[in-house]
Amino acid sequence: MFSFSWPNHLSKHTEQHPRISDIHQSWWQLSFIQLSGFVSLPVLAGSVLILQNSNLASAILTLIVGNILLWLIRLGIVAMSCEGRKSTLDIAREYLGPFGALWIAILVLASAAEWFVVGTTMASNALCRLIHIDEGSVNQFIQIGVLIGIMSMLFCINGMKVLRYTATICFPILVIAFIGGICSDGFSIPQSTHDGISLSGLPIFLATNLGVTADFPTFFRHSQSLRSSFIALTAIQVISFCIGLGALFFGSTILPWLGMSDISALPDESLTTRSLLIILIFLSVICANICSIYSASVGWELVAPIFAGVKEYLILGLGMTIVFVLVADIFSLNTLGALFGCFLVNLSLVFVLAFLLRHYLHHDPKPYEQTTYQIAWLSASLLNTLQFFQVFAPQSPSLLAAFATIVLVIALSFSLHRLIYRYKQQRNHIAHDE
């Protein structure tokens, strides 16, 4: 179904995307960028949440099945970016139309800013607890957050080039710190909270990991070949499984870092564990913030193209840091982040279904199809929003409810269009006979 090389017409990619100068990333560079940036934190959070709602055996089974499903979904989304080296917004423009692409651009900008602020907030809180500096009249939390924001901005000035180098250096260090943290904190089997084997945690795992999937094309368009993209995707899922498995035994240590419990629960008896956690948290948030800025730059170029280039990274990095300073000490963005996550998860589902339908129908999306995909995405997201605020509470998990809504809207729209088409044909035949 897919060839393992870029299509011939991609030799014109510089005309379509003149700013994509780096198109030779290997599979391991692609993997390092995602694992050190966007992927690891949702994997850690998802694993801890699964274990809280099941037992160890169920959690491991859920990780296996969940990573296989994620690999299949992400395979389709990465394949979508191969023709013309499309970013997330290019794909949105193709499948949701120009108006839909504008919605997605705003969503990408807002969600990237939310990821930046929430990640910086959690990291600053954890580092304040780990470093133990007597603040006095100095707000250590804000100072650390501003330092993280400025470093993230500076490291992203040259876009993908610096992001690749940063991820390549940081990822091996993060792996060592993660493994060292597990070993130094003491290896223990988590206590089972439920009997029996089940996959009840699968919707939780998919919901916490699908949100970042919609952004994969923005990064994978830099791949040197489709084969490299597929190998990178496979490596990401295998390593993600290992990270998730480690999180099952490391959960009590990383819970505060993930913002899931009181910050005082962080370990303070071991200097080694403390040092490794400082390295792990600081490098992770820097890599994640750089990815957020680069992701937001794609939406920024559509909303404000006049400031494209180095200026956009400076504006985005500085702007997100200012937002952190203004809101971090006042209110939490977790609710907003959960809603953005629902919108992005649904976007991933719509992308995959639209991609499959395009190949089944053997034509590019027509205007009525683009409108259908927009309505399906918005309908599923509205349903999830109502569920989140408990206005409407169906028995099925939000992910399944959203998927069913998307399928239903697409099926009804296509069926209605087919009926109208047949009706017009009959009218034309009758008029012709007369």
N, C-alpha and C positions, 0 to 999 in steps of 0.2 A: 504493500500500500504506500509505503514511504521509501524514497530513495535515500541513500546515505551520502548525498552531496548536495550542495546548494544548486538550485535550478540555474539554467544557463543565463536567464534574463537578470540574474542578480549581479551581473557585471556592471549593471547600471545603478547599483545601489547608491553610489555617490551622488547621482542626480536626484534620487528620491529622498535620500537622507544625507545631506552634505556634511552633517556634523558627526556622523559615525566614522571616525577615523580608525578606531581600534576594532578590527574585525578578525582578529587572529587569536582569540582566547582559547586556550586548551581546556580539556574537560576538567582538569584538576583546578585550574584557575576559576572556572565557573562555579565549581563545587565550593571552593574556599570562600568565595564572595557570599554565597547564599548561606552557608553553614555558620560563618562568623558574623553575618549580618542579620538576616530576617528569620532564618529557619530555626535556629537553636532555641530561642526563647519560647516560641509557641510549643515546641516539642517538650521542653522542660515543664511548662505549665500544664500541657495536656496530660503528661504522664502522672504528675502529682494529682490532678483532678480525677483521673481514672482510678488511681489507687485509693483515693478517699471514698470512692463509690463502689468499690468491688474488692476482690482479694488479689494476691500476687499472681496466681495462675491466670485468672481472668484478665488482669492487666497486661501480662506478657502476650496472651493470645490476641487481645485487642490491639496491641502495638504491631503485631505481625500482620493482622488483617488490615488494620488502618493504613499502614505504610504501603501495602500492596495496592489498596484502593487509591491512595494519594498518588502513587506512581502512575497508575493508569490515567487518572484525571489530568495530572500534570503533563503526561506524555502528549495528550491531545492539545493542551494549551501551548506547550513548547513547539509542537508541530505547526501550529497556526502562525507562529512568528517566523517560520523559515522562508516563506515566500515574500521577498522584499525586505527582509530583516525588520519586521514590524514591531513596534513597541506596543504596550498595552493600549495606548490611545489610538494607534493606527488600527488595531484590531477592533476597538470600540467603534471607530468611524466606519469600518467596513461592515460590521454586523448590526450596529445600532444607529447608524446614520450620523450626520454632522451634529444634529441637536443632541443625540445620545452621547456623542463624544465629548461635547461640552459639559454635560452632567458628570461624566466620568472624570474629566480633567479636574473639576471642582472637588469631586470625591477624593481623588488621588492626592490633591494638595492638602485637603483638610485631614485626611487620615494619616498622611505622612507627618503633618505637624503634630497630630495627636500622639502618634507613635514616638516622635522625638521628645515631646514634653513628658509623657508617661514614663518612657524609658529613663530619661534623665532624672525624673523625680524619684523613681525606685532606686536607681543607682546612687543618687546623692544621699538618700535616707540610709541605705545600707552602708555606704562608705563613712558617713558620719558616725555610725554605731561602731564600725570596725576600727577606725583610726584613733578614736579616743583623744580628741584635742579639746582642751578647755576653751570654750568659745569666748567667754566674757561678754563683751558688747558686740562681738562679731557674729554675723549669721553664717555659720559654717556651711549650712545646707545650701544657701543661695550661692556662696562662693564656689563650692564644689560644682554645683550645677552650671554656673557661668563658665568655669574652667572647661568642663566637659563640652559645653556648647561651642565655645570658641575653638577648641581643638578639633572638634568635628567639622566646623566650618572651614578651618585652614586645611585640613586633610582632604577636603572635597573640592578645592578650588579648581583642580585640573580634571575633575570628573572621573570617568571610568579608569583612566590611567593610574591615578593615585589610589583609587579604590582597590584596584587589582593588586597593587604592590602592598597596600596596607593589609588586605585580607591574607595575602600569601605569607606575610611575616607573622600576623597575629594568630592565625588559625592553629599552627602547631603549638604555640605557647598556650592557647586556650585549652587545647586537648590535654597538655601536660598538667595545667592547673586543675582541670576538671577531674582527671584521674587521681592526681595527688590529693585533691580535696576529699574524694571518696575514701581513699586509703587512710589519710590522716585523721579523718573524723570517726573512723571505726566502721568496719563493715558489719551490717546487721540486716537480718531478714525482716521486712516490714510485717507487722501483725495483720492478720486477715480480719476484715470487718464484715465480710459476707461469705456464706457457704455456697458451694457449687460453682460451676463454670458458666459464664455468660459473656455476651458481647454488649452488655448494657452501656458500657462506656464508649462504644464506637462513635455515636453521634457527638459526644463531647470531644473526642480526639479529632474528628474531622472538622468540627466547627472551629476549634482553636488553631487548626493548621491550614484550612482552605483559604483563609483571608489573605495570606501572603501570596497564594498561588496566582491570583489574578495579575500580580506584578512581575511574574517570571519573564514574560516576553521582553520587557524593558531591559533586562539584563542579558537574556540569552540571545538577543539579536547581535551581540558582539562575538558570538561563537565562530570559530574557524570553519565548522562544518556541522551539518545536522547530526552526523555520527557522534561528534564531540558532545553535542547537546544531550543526546540520549545516554551516553556513557556518564556524563556529569549528573544527569537526573537520577540514574540508577545509583551512583555513588552517594548522592545526597540522601536517598531513602535508606540505604544500608547504614550509613553513618548516623542518620537520624534515629534509626532503630536502636543503635548502640547507645546514643545519648539518652534516649527515652528509657532504656533499660537501666542505665546508670542512675537516672533521676529517681527511679523507684527505690533505690537504696540511699539516695542523697537528698531525699525530699525534705527531711527535717531541717537540713542546713539551708536549702535554697528557698524554702517557703517565704521567709521574710523578704528576700530579694525579689521574689515574684509578686510581692504585695498581697500575699494571701494570709498573713498572720502578723502578729505584733512584732515590731522590729527588735524588741528585746530578746527574742528567741534565738538570735544569731549566736553561734558558739563563741565563747570568750576564754575558754580554758586552754586552747591550743594556739600558740603563736604561729605554727606552721599552717594550720587550717586558716587562720585569720589572714596571713600573708597571701596564701593561694587564692582566697576568696576576693581579696582586694584586686589582685591581678585579673582574675576571671571577670569580675564585675566591671572594672574600669575598661578593659580592652573590649569586652562584649558591647558595652553601651557606645563606645566610640565607633566600632564597626557598624552597629545597628543604626546609629545616627547618620553616618555617612551614606548608608544605603537609603535612608529616609530622604535625605537631601537630594540624592541623585534621582530617586523615584519621583519626588515632587517636581524636579526640574522639567520632566516631560510634560506634566500638566501646566507648569508655569509658561512653557514655550507656546502653548496654545492660548492661554489666557492673556499673557503679557509678552508677546514675542520680541518687543522692542528691547527688553532687558536680557536677551539670551546671551549665553557665553559665560565668561568668568563672573560677570556681574550677577547673574542669576544665582550662582552658588553662594556668593557673599550675601546677597539679599535674603535668600532662603535661610541660610545658616544663622545670620544675625536676627532675622525676624522670628525664627523658632525659639532662639535663645531668649529674646525679649518676651515672647509669650510665656515661656517657662517662668521667668522672673515675675511676671504679672499675675499668673494664676496658680502656680505650684503651691504657694502658702495659703491660698484662699479656698479653693475647692478642687475636687478630684474630677478628672476627665474620664474615669473608668466607664461611666454610663455612656458617654459619647463614643468612647472606643468600642464598646460592645455593639452599639448601633452601626458604626462604621464597619465593624467586622461582619455583621449580618449582610450589609450591602455588598461587601467585597466577596463574601462567600457565594452569594447569589449570582454575582457577576461571573465568577468562575464557572458555576453550573450552566449559566446561559451561554457562555463562550463555548463550552464543550458541546452542548446540545446543538447550537447553531453550526458549529464546525462539522458535526456528524451529518446534520441535515443538508448542509451545502454539498457534501460529497455524495450523499444519497440522491439529491435532486439534480446534481451535475450542472449547477449554475451558481453564479455569485448572488448574494442576497439581494432581493428586489426591495423596493421601497416598502411594500406592505409587510414583507418579512422583517425588515429593520424595525418598523413600528411595532410589530408583534413582539419582537425580542425586548424592545424597550418596555412595553406594557407588562410582559412576563417578569422582567427584572424588578420593576417598580411594584408590581402586585405582591410578589414574594417578599420584598423588603418591607412593604407596608404591613403585611401579615406578621412578619417577625417583630416589627416595632410594636404592634398591638399585643403580641404575645409577651414581649419584654415588659411592657407596662401593665400586663395582666388585664387588659381590656377584653382580650379574646384569648381563651386558653384551651386549645384542642388537646386531645390526649397524646398525639404524636409529638416527638421532639421537634424543635424549631427547624432543624435542618431537613428532616423528612417532610415537614409541612411545606417548607419553601420549595423543595424539589417537586412535590406533587402539584403545587400551585403553578410552577413554571411549565411543567408538562401539560397541565390542563389548559392553561392559557394558549400555549402554542398549538395544541391539538384542536381546540375550538376555533381559533383564528384560521388555521389552515383549512379546516373542514368548511367553515363559512365561506372562505375565499373560493374553495373548489365548487361549492354549491352555486355561488354567484356566477362563476365562470361558466358552469354548465347551463345555467338559466340564460345567460347572454347568448351562448351558442345556439340554444333552442330557439330563442327569439330571432336570431339572425337567419336560421334555417327556415322558419316560418315566413319571415319577411321575404326571403329569397324565393320561396315557392310561390308566394302570392304575386 
